[in-house]
């Protein structure tokens, strides 16, 4: 819910907009609008100060000017205050106290998408949306920094050159958006999956405008996708490791000098785990007497200090559901790998421990970099670590394991998601006797 100050700011901005509109239509003298706007802006400034004073933890030192050397012997004054908590605190610096108030207001109020000019362009709304996303990523950590940056990539690829972005968002119609989507898809320029990502971003930007009461309906959500043409996706049913390539890679790694990464790849080939779950495994998760591992946490990367991404061990898996917490059997081959890893990292927390202070697991990027190198050396086509998980699920399907049990092992909440990981070609699962009875005439099957 909006605070009282933010609600009043919204109302005053709407009044300013109506005054400007009246002046444009010749109903009010421009001089009167300028005078009224000046009074209104002073009210907004006071409301911003009141809002900051209520939500910000001030220090007495913040109201006193500080001095720094500009580098040429000239000293300049500035004001500074800190925001955030613990190690996540950062400095807000301004040339005077009023600018400091403004910057603090922008910091605290950015997650309120209703503070948008009613005359805003689509680009203006996108910029507010982006700031909110980055605040969610860096401050609240409700989304990953990778997700926030990916939004920018999608925008630059599909919308940065669009004629729509400089238009007033309230004047953009569904037909205009549909034409924009036809420009993007053309005669089949992109796959439906890629288009959905672009559309999802534009949906969210228009939703931001709706939340700000600039528009009443989202012109992007009701687009008839059936009238668009998409590129036929490549059949990727075979785009995973096979039993043959898995064994070839595994056996090659048995011939090289063991390292934490060669053993990490071999261990990955023994389980259908997410890479974030594999790297999070600790010795407490491994029960050799029971021949099982317990999967109950994962490694995620979040940004600290606005830039650096740091590994965090969180007490849940990607699904963040009870199904994500599970026990998985350990094969004889996997037990051998665990014993080798004990020789490397037995006194450290993580089974796949990186070098250094012994408190951090190996990174995903480094894992994939070594995996690619190993694949190239043994003549196996490289796929990322996630395709090892596809391989594990596919082999379980091939060996006739019940889908419900595969779902449990994978940590999925639905069988539909589990089936997505099934890359079997179906040939070995067909009973030809039943097939002939279905697709042959009665006379032929009885002869």
N, C-alpha and C positions, 0 to 999 in steps of 0.2 A: 504493500500500500504506500502511496506517495505521502511524504511528510507535508505538513501544513505549508512550510516555506515553498516547497517545490510546486505544490498546487497553485499557490498564489502567483508564483513566477509564470507558470503556464497561462494563468488567466490574464495577467498583464501583457504577456507577449501576444496573446490573441487580440487584446484590445488595441495594441499598437498596430497589428496587422489590419484590423478593421478600419482604423483611422487612416492608414496609408491607402487602403482601398477606396475609402470615401473621398480622399483628396484626389486620387487618380480619376475619379468619376465627377470631380468638380463640385462635390457636395460640401466640402470643408476647405477653408483657406489653408494653403500649404504652411503659412507662418504659424497658424494655430496648431497644426499637426506637429511641427518642430518643437513648439513650446510644450505641448502635452507629452511628446515623446521624451523630452528631457526630464520632466518630472517623473515619468514612469520608469526611466532607466535608473534614477536615483533610488526609487522604491525597490527595484530589482537588486541593486547593489546592496542595499541594507538587508534584504531578505537572504541574499547569498551569505553575507557576514553572519547573520543570525544562524543560518543553517550550519556553517562551518564551526561556529562557536559551540553548537550543540553536539556535533558528531566527532569533532577533532580533539585530541588530547594535547592541549597547548603546554608549552614550557615557558616560564617567565623569560628565559633567554631568547625565545623566538621573537619577542617584540622589540628586541634591541638590535640595532644594526651591527653587522660584523664587517670586518675589513680584510681584504686580500690584496696581494700585489699583482697587478695586471701583467707584470713581466718586463715592463720598461721603466720601472721605478715609480710608477704612478699607482697609488693605492685607491681602491674603489670600495664603496659600501654595498652590502647586500643583506638580504634577510633570508633566513633558512629555518625550516621545521622538518620534523621526521614523521613519516607515516608507516603503517604496517606494524608487524609484531615480531619480536625476537630477531632471528637472523634475517627475516624477510623485510626488515625495515629499510627504507631508502629516504634520501633527502629530496625535499622540494625547495628550490632556490628561486628567489625573485629579486628584482632591483629595488622594490619598495614594499611596504606592508600591504598596500591595496592589491598589488600584483600577486603577492603571496596568498592573500585570501582567494583571489580568482583561481589560481592554480590548485589550491586545496579544494575549492568547490568543484572544479573540473574532475579532480581525482575521485572525490566521494560521490558525485552525482552522475558520473558517466554511465552507471548501470541503470539509470532511469531513462529509458528511451523516449519518454514523453517530452523531454526538453529538446524539441526540434522546431525550427522555424516552420510555420505553416506553409511558407512559400519555398520550402527547400526543394532542391533538385534531387534526382535519384542518386547522384554521386554524393550529395550532402548526407543523405540518409545512410548510404553505404558506409561512409566514413564514421558515422556515429555507431553503426552496427559493428564495424571493425574494432573500434575502441572498446566497446562493450565486450566483444569476444576476447580481446587481449587482456582486459581486466579479469574476465572469468578465468583465463589461462594462468596469468602471472600472479594474481592476487588471491582469488578464491579457489583456484585449482579445480574448478568443476569440469573443465575440459583440458585436453592436453595442449601444450604449446604447438605441437605438430599440427593439430586440427586447426588452430587459429591461423597458422601460416598457410595451411592448405587452402583455406578460404581465399586468401589473397592470390594464390596461384590460379585458382579457378576464375576469379574475377579478371585478372590480367589476361588470361587466355581467351575468355569469351566475351567480356563486356567492356574492357578498357577502351575499345575503339567504337563502341556503339553510340549511335546518335541519341539514344534514349537517356543516357546518363546526365546530360546537361539540361534535360527537360524538367519542368516542374512536375514533381512526382504525382500531384493531384490531377494533372492533365493527361497522364498516361493511361490509355485504354487497353482493354483486353486484346483488341485487334492489333494494336501496336506491338504488344508483347508477343503475340502469335507470329507476327511478321519477323520479329527479332529471332524467335526460335527457328523459323524457316530459314533465316540467313545462316544460323549456326549449323543446322543439320543438313541443309542443301539437299542434294540428291543421294544422301547417305554418307555424309562426311565423317560422322562419329557414331559410335555404338550407343544403344539406348542407355546402357549403364553409365556411360560418360555424360550423356545428356541429362540424366537424372541428377547428377551431381551439380551441374550448372543450374538446372531449374531449381534444385533444392536451395541453392544459395540465393537466387533471385526471389524465391518464395519468402525466405527469411528476411530479406531486405524490405520487401513490401509489407511483411508482417510488422516490422519495426515501425514503418510509417503508419500502419493501422493502430498500433499501440499508442502512437503519438496523436491519434485522432485526426491525422491529416487526410486519410482516405477511409472510406467505410468498407470497401471490399478489396480483396487481393486480386488484381487482374492477371496474376500468373497462375493461380492454383486451378482454375477451371479451363486451362488450355486443352483442346482436344488432341492429345498425343497420337491418336490413331491416324491423324491426317498428316503426320510428319514422317519422313523417311529416315531410316537408320541403317547404318552399316551392319551387315550380317556379321555377328561375332565369330571369331575363329573358334573352331571346335577344339577346346583345350582338354578333352577327356583324357588324353595321354600326357598332358603337360605336368606330370609329377614323376617322382622317382619310382622305378619299378623294382620288383624283387631282384631282378638281374643287376640293375645299376646299383641298387643298395648294397648287394653282396660284393660287387666289384669295388665300390668305394670303401666298404668296411674292410675287406681283405687287404686293399692297398695300405690302409692306415695301420694294419698290423705289421707292415714291413718297414715303417719309418720309425725314427726315434720318438717315443711318446712325449707329447707336450699336453698341456691342459686343453689346448684347442683340438688336437687330434682326438683326444679321449672324449672331449665334449661332443664332437661330431658323431663319434661311435655311440655315445650314450643317447644322443638324440635319435639315432636310427633304431633304438631299442624301445622307444615309447612314442605314442601319438600325442605328445604334449605341445602346448604352446611354448614358444621360445621364452616368453616371459615367465612361464612356470618352471621350465627346465633350469634357467639361470638362477632362479630363486631357491632351488633345492639346497637344504642344509643337511648336515649329518643327523640332525634330530628328526628329519623327515624320512630317513632310510631305516627300515627295520629288517636287517639281514636274517634274523631268526624266523621272521614271518614271511620272508621273500616278498616284501611289498614296500612301496613308497607312498607317502601321504601327500597329496597336493592340496594345499590350503592357503597359499599366498603366492604373490607374483612380484616381479620387478617392473616398476613403471618409471618413466623419466619425466620430471617436471622441471620447470625453469626456476632458477633462483637469481636474485639480484637483477631481474629483468632480462637476462641473457642466457647464462650458463645452464645447461640441462644436467640435472643430477639424478642418479638412481635412487629410488626409494622402494623399500620392501613394504608392501601394503598387505593387510590381513584379509585378502580376498583374491579371487581370480577375475579374469576379464568379464565373465558373466555377472559377477557380483551377486550371485544367488547361492542357495544351499546346494544346488546341483554341482557348482564348481568345486566344492569340497569333496574329495573322493580318494579312495585307495586304489592303487594300480599294481598288478603283479610284476615281479622282477624276474626276468629270464636268467638262465645260467650264464649266458653271454654278458648280460648287463652286470651280474654280480662280479665277474672278472674285471670289468671296467671300473666298477666302484672301488675294488681293491687297489687297482693301479692308481686311481685318483687319491686314495688315502695316502699313498706314498708322496704325492705332491702337496695335498692340502688337508691332511687328516687333522692337523692341529688348528685349522682355521674354520671359520663359521660356515662358509659356503662350500659345497662340493665342487663347484666350478669357480674357484676363487681366482681373482686377478692378482697380478703382482702388486707389491706395495705393502700397505699396512695390514693386509689380511682381512679387511672388513668389507670388501666390495666384491661382487660377482663379476664375471666377464661381461662385456658389453655385447649387445646384439649385432651392432655393425662389425665389430671385430670377429664375431663368430661367423657371420656371412662372408666376410673377406677371406678368412681362412678356408671356409667351406668351398668357396669358388676356386681358390688356389689348389686345394686337394682334388677337386673334380677335374680341373684342367690337366693335372699331372697324371691322372689315371684314365683319362679319356672318357669321362662321364659328363653328359650335358648338365650344366649347372642350373639348379633352381634354388630359390631362397629357402631359408629354414622353415618357413611356413609350409612349403610343399612336402617337407618330411612328415608333417602332421597329416597332410592329405594321403601320403603313402601309407601311413599307419592305419588310418581309417579304411582305406581301400582294401588293404590286406585282410583286415578283420571281416569285411564284407565277403571277400573272396573265399575265406576259410569257413564261411557259414555261421559266424557268430551272430546271435540274435540282435536285430537292430536296437532293441531296448537296452541290451547290455552294452552295445557300442556307444549309444547315447550317454550312458552312465560313465563309461571310460573316458569319453571325450569331454565330459563336463558340460554338455549341452542341456538346455531347458526343453527343447522340442526335438522330435524325430525329424522334422522338416530340416532343421539346421544340420543334423547329423547326415541326412541324405545328401546334402550339398557337398559333403566331403567324399562321397562315394564316386570314385573315378573308374569303376569297373566297366568293361565294355559289354558285359552281359552275356558274352558268348558261352563262357564256361558254366553259366548258371541255368542254361536252357535245357529242359528235359525234352529231347527230340521226339520221344514217344508221345508226350502230351501235345507237343507242337504239331505233329502230323495229324493227331486226332482233331485238333482245332481247325487247321487250315487245309484239310483234305476232305474229299467227299466220303460218305459212309461206305460206298462200294469199294473205294480204293483202300481204306484203312482195314476193311474186313477181309480183303483178299490175301 
